[in-house]
Amino acid sequence: MLKASNLSRWQFIQQYSIPPLVAVPRLPSALLPVFGVLYVLIFGLAVIGNGAVLVLMCRKKALQSPSTFFICSLALSDLLIGIVCVPASLLQHFFKNWLAGNFLCKLVPFLQVTAIATSILTMTCIAVERFQGILYPLHIRNNYILHSSIIMLVAVWIVALAIAAPMWFVQKVQVKYDFLFDVHHTSCLEVWPSQQWRRSYTVCLSVMVFLVPMVTMAILYGKIMRELWGKHRIHEAVFQTLPGSEINKITRRKRRAVKMMATVVLLFGACWAPFHLVSLLLDYEKLNLDLDSEFLLLSLVQILGFSNSVCNPVVYAALNTNFKRDLLALLTHRWIPCFWRKQARVGVSVTEPRTTTERMERRVRVQPWSKVAWDAENGEAPVTNGVRSESFNPMNLLGAIWPSSNSGTVILNVTDPVHMDATYRSDQKTAGIPSG
């Protein structure tokens, strides 16, 4: 037919409006600059924000808080998305062919699923830790909390890697030749044994790394909020000698911490719920859209999900004045030496009067800080009136006991909102990011 028409190949294609034999989905050209700007912003803010969180956490002299471990895990997963997934997706939108090779074709989707799973499972661990710390503060010993937190984080990453493992095997680079247009198309695609396998994995992914964790966190935070906004039964027996105004301050700090983590969870759900929903609808062919429209819809929900990697540092800075101060100091090269400040004596900062510690000792009616810290450091309950209390946990009552830079000195961190009031802050008041 081509020879009979006496037309060249391109004249023949244009005259008869013949579509390419190999369909390559493309974004509308008008939207390409918008997507480019959004991806660059997400990349820059995710790398700077989450990198700053990791730097602030790792520069501390006393990295012994479960909350710190969990926050670092969240920042690391968001940093993976910002460094690996965002640039790869940007290149995929701007170029017709996959340019990154077979290894990155497997690595990028694998890390994306790993980061998503790690984020939501880590947030679930935070909800569990908050639930235990607020509703049952005297039933958990300090060494148990740290030990269980490390075990939970290791389990989270192992489970996340196992969930993402299928992506490593199904992602393949395929080269298709369009003989009519005389063009080779290189694509990075999911190649499943059958459509049913693909659908089963999408359903399992949506249930395991979204639906079940979100429902679990909703239940836990619901019980926590009912406790905090209810009858304020927390620590009534422990702090019955404190004035009502000071108990209210403790409760307010806990409320601020819970609000912050609840905000993080809600933002994660809002950013990634459309992605899971659209993936399910596309796999089950419930959307009657052409190839370009499907690609556009999937790109929109994907960039919405990627934007979540920017949200967490913004939430920390908006709801935590200490973190915001140190973040600004770090970014402007004016590091505030709050992490390096010398501590005078146990529980007493160089800028705070000793009367604060003495007043607290009288009101709570426990031993001097040095003795409490020593017992806590050695995993022993303190002795009061000759009797050792096995149910007493200094971390839950007064805050986390953290080792200082001086090997012989133990300082008291009262910043964890699960444990203590802002009235008795030490110099390390930024030691727990979830605090206010």
Order of alpha helices (4+ residues) and beta strands (2+ residues): alpha-alpha-alpha-alpha-alpha-alpha-beta-beta-alpha-alpha-alpha-alpha-alpha-alpha-beta-beta-alpha-alpha-beta-beta-alpha-beta-beta
